[in-house]
Amino acid sequence: MPGSQLSQITVYPAKSLRGISLTTSFVEQQGLTFDRRFMLARADGSMVTARQYPQLVKIDTALLADGVRFSVDGMAPLVVRYAELERSLVPAQVFNDKFEAYSTTEDANAWFSAYLAMPVTLRYCGETTNRYRAKVGHTVSFADGYPLLIISEGSLTELNRRCSQPQSMNQFRPNLVVSGDEPFIEDSWKRIRIGEVEFEVVKPCERCIFTTVNPQTGVFNSQKEPLKTLATFRANEAGGVFFGQNLIAKNEGVIRQGDVVEVIEYKEKEHYNDIEIVASNSPLQLSAEERVKGSDICDDEHQVAPVTITFNGATFIGNNTDTLLEQIEAAGLTMPYRCRAGLCGACRIHVEQGDVTQPHVRAMNDAERAQGYALACSCVPATDVVVNLPAD
């Protein structure tokens, strides 16, 4: 049987913005050259991504000889030239990683702030990033956790065979796509060589709400696809769902579209339970509203109203329609999160006072709900609330 070939190479010059397809790329230890070198951030350096602002995926990027061009309908294009970057050291944060990046230009900050209708800054990780990741063993750009992501065409075909709605490869934002009909063949690879570069396949890629964003419209999928389908056959016991494999380059060199994927070492594939989709108990199905206050359940009719939210001692006025995570962020506060879809449990909070509406999600079981826990990404305040991050 013929082996897999590299069928697609994509770089994403700015985190969460549209990517660029290439026929040839140079692989550095920190990732593909030009990949995730820019990132939008708040004043404190925390990342701003399409997990929160899905309209970011509509911004086109183009590589220029001396910089990057950003464009989107309704706005004049922005050109950011490397020679004009301010390059002052500024804080940056990608999930739990805190490091120093570089400032860009006031024009870039103003352009992106106007697009999002909120103050943001464009940050640059530098030709060599300052972000060292112990899990990787070297520096990484603004990518979520690992320098590269690979997915096979056969994996997408299998997902679409199971899913009621067609999904596209660019929803998953891989750097490398390989040919082949066998679903999830990449799960069996431990070490591979493509072109001049040897890669280690280090771990499956855990997926988040970003995969549900339509790349053309910048809108979340109302049915939470493809996460809903992936949860039925690609979920681990903790509730995380996985699609694609993270890579680390063992050396630097050139890769080209059409290069053969040489498998140097295999590994046993990860095991996931395969269950049928049942609408009434699907892991991501939002069932009847249940309000969490210890073990209490409230049944009064829902009405839109302002509420007072106290999070870790900070108090602000919110509402009973948006998720707690969205409102905490809108108030200028930060808290841990990853998937923003109720799959991972990273945004778990404890409800000290008041009630929240917590739909059924994978990462929150009945026992935790009875103890007053909720997930900030999916729960909504029903009354004035006092919530804190768990001490553990």
C-alpha positions, 0 to 999 in steps of 0.5 A: 500500500502506498505511503502517505504524502505531505498534501498541504502546508499551512502557516498562520502568521498571527494566532487565530487569523486566517492561514496561508497555504505554502508549497515549501516551508522551512522548519525551525525548532519553534515551528514553521518559519512565520507561523504564529509569530504575532498574537493579539493580547490585552494590556496585561499580555493575556491572549485574545483568540477566536475562542472568545472572538470568532470574527478574528478568523475572517482576517486575511494574512499575506506574507510580504518581503518585509512584513505582513499584510492584514485585511478584512472586509470593511477596513483599509488593509494594515501592513506591519513591517518588521523594520518598523516594529517598536520591539519593546519588551512586553508581557505575553501569556498563552494559557499558563505560559507567561513570558516576554514578547515584543510590542509592534506599532500603535497603528497595528494596535489601533487597527485591531482594536477598531475591528474588535471594538475593544482595546487590544495590542498586537504582539510579536514573539521575535525571530527567536521567541522567549517562550521556553516550554519544558514539555517541549524542551525548547522555545515555542512561538505563540502556538497553543502548546506545541510547535506543529500539528499534523492531521491525515485526510483519512481522519477528516473523512471518517469524522465527516462520515459520522457527522451530520454536518460537513466539516473542513480541514481548516477548522482544525488549523493543522500545519501539515496535512497528509494523504491517505485513506486510513482514519487516524493513521497519524495516531500510530506514528511515533517518529516520522521524516518528511523531507529534510526533517525528522519529527517526534509525534508527542501527543494527541491534540485536544480540541476546543470550541475554536473548531466550531467556528465557521472559517468563512463567517466567523460564527460558532456552530449552534450545534457545537459540531464537530465537538459533539460528534468527536465526543462520541468516538474520540474522547478520553475518560476525562472528557477531552476530545482529540483530533490530530497529533502534536509534533516536535521537530528534531532538526531544522530543514526544508519540507515540500508539498508532495514529500513522502511521510517516512515512518521511522517508529510506530506506537500503539494508537490511543484508545477511545470509547466509541458510542452511538450518538443519542440526542437526549444524552449527547455529552454536549447536548444542552438539556433542561436548565439546572441551577447549581447552589450546592445541591439546590435546584430552582425552577422559577421562570427565567427572566433577563435581569442584571446581576451582581457577580463577585469573582475571587473577591472582585465585584462587578455588575453582569447579567443572567444571559452570558456565561460567567467566563465571558462576563469575568473577561469583559470585566477585565479579570482573568481566570484559567480556561482551555476548551471553552466548551465544557470538555476539559474542566479547566475553568471549574469554579465553586459557587459560594452564594447564589445560583448559576444555570449549569447545562450538562457537559462532559467535564462536570458530573452530578456529584460535583454539581451537588457540591456547588461546582460549575464550569465558568465557560458554560454556566450562566448566573441566575441570581447575584452570585459569589464564585471562587476558583477552587482551592485545590 
